[in-house]
Amino acid sequence: MGTAPSPGRGRSGHDFDRRARPTGRRCRTASGHRPRRGDAAARLETLLADAMQHPADEARPRIAAVIAPDASGLADQLAGGAPAATPTGASTVVRQTLVARVWTQDAANPAVLAVGTRIEVQTYGLALLGTDTNGTGAAPTTALTGGWTVHDLTVELTDTGWRLVALKTPVPAPPPDVRGTLRDGSPRDLQLLTRVLGPDSWTPGTPA
């Protein structure tokens, strides 16, 4: 299954912490700035979901890599939700989060932040859970579920970059309308999307 990503680099090799560290430069968004710390939070959430699809003994170091050092209790708690083991011959578990929008506290503030600073983050994304195929056909055990959620997180700036320090249970959120202006029967409480569609939100990973 490969080795766990190092604390400073994602699986693709990109140094997401270096991109995310505050530099004091003004980065433009709809409200005037685009802080890289929100991109880091979205990346950490994606890595966390990836870690949780591995057996507990492999998941634990992967989870620890995205958690702040002083939040070890959170790492233990999350590792308890990973599968105990993957039976021989079983399909690979798909547990994936695709973050479409991210909002951060004080997004328009260009000030350089000190190590130890914690900020609130909210993401809007699609969570997928299921099993994979062999690439040529679906087996009777193949399954895939998912849904759109709003997720509240807290991240902390550490000596090695941004890390997760707290997170709440994701809340089911309205998906994009799939039939244009026609409602499809999904939850429609658009108040849940006030932050992630507001002026201090953006699509993670987009150019500043």
VEXDREN-2710 file (C-alpha; in Angstrom, 1 decimal):
% VEXDREN-2710
k/r/px/py/pz
1/MET/0.0/0.0/0.0
2/GLY/3.0/2.3/0.0
3/THR/4.6/4.3/2.7
4/ALA/2.9/7.1/4.7
5/PRO/3.3/10.6/3.3
6/SER/5.9/12.6/5.2
7/PRO/4.6/15.5/7.3
8/GLY/5.8/18.0/4.8
9/ARG/4.8/16.4/1.5
10/GLY/1.7/14.9/0.0
11/ARG/1.7/11.7/-2.0
12/SER/2.3/13.6/-5.2
13/GLY/5.5/15.0/-3.7
14/HIS/4.2/18.6/-3.5
15/ASP/5.3/20.5/-0.4
16/PHE/1.8/21.6/0.6
17/ASP/3.0/23.1/3.9
18/ARG/5.5/25.4/2.2
19/ARG/2.7/26.6/-0.1
20/ALA/0.5/27.1/2.9
21/ARG/2.8/29.0/5.2
22/PRO/1.9/32.6/5.6
23/THR/4.4/34.9/3.9
24/GLY/2.9/38.3/4.6
25/ARG/2.3/39.0/1.0
26/ARG/-1.1/40.0/-0.1
27/CYS/-2.9/37.3/-2.1
28/ARG/-6.0/38.3/-4.0
29/THR/-9.5/36.7/-3.6
30/ALA/-13.0/38.1/-4.1
31/SER/-12.5/39.9/-0.8
32/GLY/-8.9/41.0/-1.5
33/HIS/-6.8/38.1/-0.3
34/ARG/-6.4/34.3/-0.7
35/PRO/-4.6/32.8/2.3
36/ARG/-2.7/29.6/1.6
37/ARG/-3.6/28.2/5.0
38/GLY/-7.1/27.3/3.7
39/ASP/-5.5/25.3/0.9
40/ALA/-3.4/23.4/3.5
41/ALA/-6.6/22.6/5.5
42/ALA/-8.3/21.1/2.4
43/ARG/-5.2/19.1/1.6
44/LEU/-5.0/17.8/5.2
45/GLU/-8.7/16.7/5.1
46/THR/-8.1/14.8/1.9
47/LEU/-5.0/13.1/3.3
48/LEU/-7.0/12.2/6.5
49/ALA/-9.7/10.5/4.5
50/ASP/-7.1/8.6/2.5
51/ALA/-5.4/7.4/5.8
52/MET/-8.7/6.1/7.1
53/GLN/-9.1/3.6/4.3
54/HIS/-6.0/1.6/5.5
55/PRO/-5.9/-0.9/8.3
56/ALA/-5.5/0.6/11.8
57/ASP/-1.8/-0.3/12.1
58/GLU/-1.1/1.5/8.8
59/ALA/-3.6/4.3/9.3
60/ARG/-2.1/5.4/12.7
61/PRO/1.2/6.9/11.3
62/ARG/-0.6/8.4/8.3
63/ILE/-3.1/10.1/10.6
64/ALA/-0.3/11.3/12.9
65/ALA/1.4/13.0/10.0
66/VAL/-1.5/15.4/9.5
67/ILE/-2.3/16.0/13.2
68/ALA/-0.7/18.7/15.4
69/PRO/1.8/17.2/18.0
70/ASP/-0.3/18.4/20.9
71/ALA/-3.4/16.7/19.5
72/SER/-2.2/13.1/19.9
73/GLY/-5.5/12.1/21.5
74/LEU/-7.3/13.1/18.3
75/ALA/-5.0/10.8/16.3
76/ASP/-5.8/7.9/18.6
77/GLN/-9.5/8.6/18.4
78/LEU/-9.4/8.7/14.6
79/ALA/-7.2/5.6/14.3
80/GLY/-10.0/3.7/16.2
81/GLY/-12.3/4.3/13.2
82/ALA/-10.0/2.7/10.7
83/PRO/-10.6/-1.0/9.7
84/ALA/-8.9/-3.5/12.0
85/ALA/-7.5/-5.4/9.0
86/THR/-8.0/-6.0/5.3
87/PRO/-9.0/-9.7/4.7
88/THR/-7.0/-11.6/2.1
89/GLY/-8.6/-11.3/-1.3
90/ALA/-11.0/-8.5/-0.2
91/SER/-11.7/-5.5/-2.4
92/THR/-9.8/-2.3/-1.6
93/VAL/-11.8/0.2/0.5
94/VAL/-12.5/3.5/-1.2
95/ARG/-12.7/6.3/1.4
96/GLN/-12.2/9.6/-0.2
97/THR/-13.0/13.3/0.3
98/LEU/-13.0/15.8/-2.6
99/VAL/-13.0/19.4/-1.2
100/ALA/-14.7/21.8/-3.6
101/ARG/-14.8/24.9/-1.5
102/VAL/-13.0/26.2/1.6
103/TRP/-13.5/29.1/4.0
104/THR/-11.2/30.3/6.7
105/GLN/-11.5/32.6/9.7
106/ASP/-10.0/36.1/9.1
107/ALA/-9.4/35.2/5.4
108/ALA/-8.9/38.8/4.5
109/ASN/-6.2/39.4/7.1
110/PRO/-2.7/39.4/5.4
111/ALA/-0.8/39.4/8.7
112/VAL/2.0/36.9/9.2
113/LEU/0.8/34.4/11.8
114/ALA/2.9/33.0/14.6
115/VAL/3.6/29.4/15.3
116/GLY/0.9/28.1/17.6
117/THR/-1.9/30.1/15.9
118/ARG/-5.1/28.2/15.4
119/ILE/-7.8/29.2/12.9
120/GLU/-11.3/27.9/12.1
121/VAL/-11.8/26.3/8.7
122/GLN/-15.0/25.1/6.9
123/THR/-15.0/22.9/3.8
124/TYR/-17.7/21.9/1.4
125/GLY/-17.0/18.6/-0.3
126/LEU/-18.0/15.2/-1.6
127/ALA/-17.3/12.2/0.6
128/LEU/-17.1/8.8/-1.1
129/LEU/-17.2/5.4/0.6
130/GLY/-17.2/2.0/-1.1
131/THR/-15.1/-0.7/-2.7
132/ASP/-13.1/-0.7/-5.9
133/THR/-13.4/-2.8/-9.1
134/ASN/-10.7/-4.8/-10.9
135/GLY/-10.8/-2.3/-13.8
136/THR/-12.7/-4.6/-16.2
137/GLY/-16.0/-5.2/-14.4
138/ALA/-18.0/-4.7/-11.2
139/ALA/-18.2/-7.6/-8.8
140/PRO/-21.4/-8.4/-6.8
141/THR/-19.6/-6.9/-3.7
142/THR/-18.8/-3.6/-5.5
143/ALA/-20.6/-0.6/-3.9
144/LEU/-20.2/3.1/-3.7
145/THR/-22.1/5.6/-1.5
146/GLY/-21.4/9.2/-0.8
147/GLY/-22.8/12.7/-0.2
148/TRP/-22.0/16.4/0.1
149/THR/-21.0/17.7/3.5
150/VAL/-20.0/20.8/5.3
151/HIS/-17.1/20.1/7.7
152/ASP/-15.8/22.3/10.5
153/LEU/-12.1/22.0/11.3
154/THR/-9.5/23.7/13.4
155/VAL/-5.9/23.9/12.2
156/GLU/-2.8/25.0/14.0
157/LEU/0.4/26.5/12.6
158/THR/3.3/24.3/13.8
159/ASP/7.1/24.4/13.2
160/THR/6.5/22.1/10.2
161/GLY/3.4/23.8/8.8
162/TRP/-0.3/23.6/9.2
163/ARG/-1.8/20.6/11.1
164/LEU/-5.2/19.5/12.2
165/VAL/-6.0/20.0/15.8
166/ALA/-9.8/19.5/16.0
167/LEU/-12.6/18.5/13.8
168/LYS/-16.4/18.1/14.1
169/THR/-18.6/15.4/12.5
170/PRO/-19.4/16.4/8.9
171/VAL/-22.9/17.7/8.4
172/PRO/-24.9/16.6/5.3
173/ALA/-25.3/19.6/3.0
174/PRO/-27.2/20.4/-0.2
175/PRO/-25.5/19.1/-3.3
176/PRO/-25.4/21.1/-6.5
177/ASP/-28.7/20.8/-8.3
178/VAL/-28.2/18.1/-10.9
179/ARG/-31.2/19.0/-13.0
180/GLY/-30.7/22.7/-13.5
181/THR/-33.4/24.7/-11.7
182/LEU/-35.4/21.6/-10.7
183/ARG/-34.9/20.4/-7.1
184/ASP/-33.9/16.7/-6.8
185/GLY/-35.3/16.0/-3.3
186/SER/-31.9/16.4/-1.5
187/PRO/-31.5/18.6/1.6
188/ARG/-32.0/22.2/0.7
189/ASP/-30.9/24.2/3.7
190/LEU/-28.7/26.6/1.9
191/GLN/-27.8/28.4/5.1
192/LEU/-25.3/25.7/5.6
193/LEU/-23.4/27.0/2.6
194/THR/-23.3/30.6/3.7
195/ARG/-19.6/30.6/4.6
196/VAL/-18.3/28.2/1.9
197/LEU/-20.0/30.2/-0.9
198/GLY/-19.2/33.6/0.7
199/PRO/-16.6/36.3/-0.3
200/ASP/-13.9/34.8/2.0
201/SER/-14.1/31.3/0.4
202/TRP/-12.5/29.9/-2.7
203/THR/-11.7/26.7/-4.6
204/PRO/-8.6/25.1/-3.0
205/GLY/-5.5/24.9/-5.1
206/THR/-6.5/27.7/-7.5
207/PRO/-3.9/30.3/-8.4
208/ALA/-3.7/33.4/-6.1
END
